[in-house]
Amino acid sequence: MSSLTHTAFGQTFILLPQKAIFWLEQKALILGDLHFGKATHFRKNGIAIHNEVAANDFQILENLLQETNPDTVYFIGDLFHSELNSELELLQTITSKYNTIKFVLLKGNHDIIGNLVFEKAGIIVLDQIKIDKILLSHEPMESAELFNIHGHIHPGIILKGKAKQSLKFPCFYFTKNYVILPAFSSFSGLKIMENKKAEAIFIIANNKIIKSK
C-alpha cells in the first residue's frame, strides 16, 4: 500500500491508505471515527448488516499496529457507535496483545460508554490533548496558534469523469491550521467537502493515497 507525507507546523505526518495518519516525530498512530459496534447496533434495530464489516475493520487496525509499531495510538473520537457491545471484547483483545502501546481515546459524541469501561480495556480517556503546537480532538477546535487534527466530519470529495460520471472517495482534508481525518470505519457515509477552502486534499482510492490538490 502506498503512503504520502505532509508537513504542518514543523511536524511530519505520513498519510496511510488505511485512513490513518502516522505522526513521525511522536511515533503515534492517529485514527478517527472507528464506530465499532455500528453493525451490531443496526442489527439490533432490525437492519441486516453482516458482521464481516466489523471483523474487517479490526483486522485492518491490527495490521496497522504491526506495520507502524507505534508508541501511542490516538483514537480521535467515536471509537464506538453507541452502547456497550461485543466489539469491546475484540478491542480489548488487541489492547492486551499490544500492551506496550499506549492507547488513548479523545472522546467523541458517540462515545457514550462510561470512561471506566474503556479504562478497564486499557484505553486512557481524554477530551482532547495538546502536544507542542498540535491539538488532537474529535470535533473541530480551530486556533491560529495550533494545528488541529480532528475527525467527526467524515470528509470526502467527488471526482467527475467523462459522460457525467462521478465517484465519491474519502479524503484527508488539510488547511493551514487543521486536518480532518477520514472515518476509519468502512461502514460510514461521506460529507462532500469544498475544494476551494483546502490547502491540500489527499484522496484514498484502491489502497492508494492520491493528492488531488
N, C-alpha and C positions, 0 to 999 in steps of 0.2 A: 504494500500500500504506500502511496506517495504522501508526502507532507510538504508544507511550505512554512517559511519563517517570517514573522512580522515583529518589528521592534516598536516599542512605545515607552516613553518616559525612561529611556535607557535600559529597558528590560527586554529580554528575548523570549518570544512566545512561538512555540512550534505548533502549528495547526495540524491536527490529525484527522484523517478521513472518517474515523470512528466518532466524529462530532465531539471532540475533546481538545483541550489545549494542554501542552506541557510547558510549564514555566521553567526555563532552563536554569536561571540563577538560583531559584529556590528548590529545584528538583521536585516540583509539585505538579500533580495531575489535576486538572480542573474540568469538572463536568457539571452540566446543569439540566434540570427538568428531566430526571430519570423516570418519574411517575411509575415506580414499581407498584404492582398491585392494581393497575388500571384495568387490565383484562379481567382480573378476578372481580373487581367492582362492577364491571359491565355484566359479567355472567350472573352475579347475584341479582341484578336488575332485569334479568330475562333476555339479555342480548348475547348471542352466541359468539364469543371470541376465543380462538384457540389458544391454549396455554403455551404453545411454542413461542408466542410473541415474547413472553417474559423470559423463558429459558434462553432464547437467543440473545436478549439484552444482557442477561447475567453472564453469558459466555463471552460476549464482547468485552464486558467490564473486566473479567478475569484475564483475557488476552492482553488488554491494555496494561494491566498491572505487571504482567510478565514481560511485556515488551519495553515498558518505560522504566520499571523498577524505581518508582518514586519514593521519596522520603515521606511525603504528605499527599493525601488525596482530599481535595475540596469538592464537596457536593454543594453547588450553589443553588440550593432550594428545590422544593418539590421532589424530594427523594422518593416519597411515597405519595400515591394519588389520594388516598383517603384514610379510612380506619385501618386498624391492625389486621394483618392478613398473613397468609403462609409465606409470602415472598420475604418477609422479615427474617425467617429462619434461613432462607437461601443466602441473604446478605450477610447474616451472622456467620455462616459457614465460611464466606470469603474473608470477612474481617478477622476471624480466628485463624484461618490458614496463613494470612499475610499479616501476622501480628507485629512485625517490625515496622509496619507502615502506620502512620498516624492518620486516622480518618476523621474529617471534620465536616459537619453539616451546618451550612448557613441557612437557617430555616426559611421556607417559602410559605405561601398562603395555603398550600395543600398539605403541609406537614402538621397535621392535627394530632398525631400520635404524641403522647407525653414524652418529655425530654428524658425521663428516667429509663424508658423503654429503649430509646436509642443508645443511651449511655451503657446500658447492660449489654448491648450488642457491640460495644467497643467503638462507639462513634461520639465524638465531642460535639456538643450542640452550641452554636453561637447565632447571634442575629446578623452580624457582619464582622469582617476583620480587615484591618489596615496593616499592610506590611510595606514600610518605607512610603512610597507615594502611590502604591497600588491598593485599591479598595475593592474587596470582594463582597458581593451581596446578591440576594435573589432579585429584588426589584431595583430599578434604576436609582442611583444616588449620585447624580452629576455634581462635579466640582471642578472649578478651573485649576485647582492646585493638585488634584489627584486624578489617576486613571482608574476608572471603574470597570471591573469585569462583572457582568451580571447576566442573568437569564430571563425567565418569565415570559418573554415576548414570543419565542419560537420563530425566529426570523427566517424568511425565505424570499426568493426572487423568482420572477418569471423570465424565461428565455424564449424568445419568439423566433420561429424559423419561417421557411417558405410556406406558401399556401395557408397562411394564417395559423400555422401550427404553433403550439406553445406548451412548455413544460415547466413545472414548479420544482424548485430544489431548495433544500435547507442551506443556510449560509452562515458564515461568520461576518458580522456587520461592524466595521470599525469606523469610528470618528476620531477626532483629535483627542477626546477625553474619555472615551469608553469603547468597549466592545460588547456586543450582545452575542452570547453563545447560542448555537443551535440546540434544540431539545435533543438530548441523548436518546430518549425513548423513541423506538421505531413505531410507536402507536400514538402519534400526536399530530396535530394539524400545523399549518404554517400561517404566519402573518406576513403578507407580502409587503416588503419594505420599499421605500423610495430611494432610487439610486442617487439622486442629486444631493442628498443630505450626507452621504457616506464619504469618508476619506478613502476607504478600501473595502471591497467586498470579495470574499472567497467562497465560492460555491462548492458543494460536496456532491459529486456525481460519479457513479461507477467506481467507488472506492478510491477516488482521487480528489485532491484539492485543486481547484482551478480559480485563478484570480480573474475576476470579471470586471474589476475597476481598479 
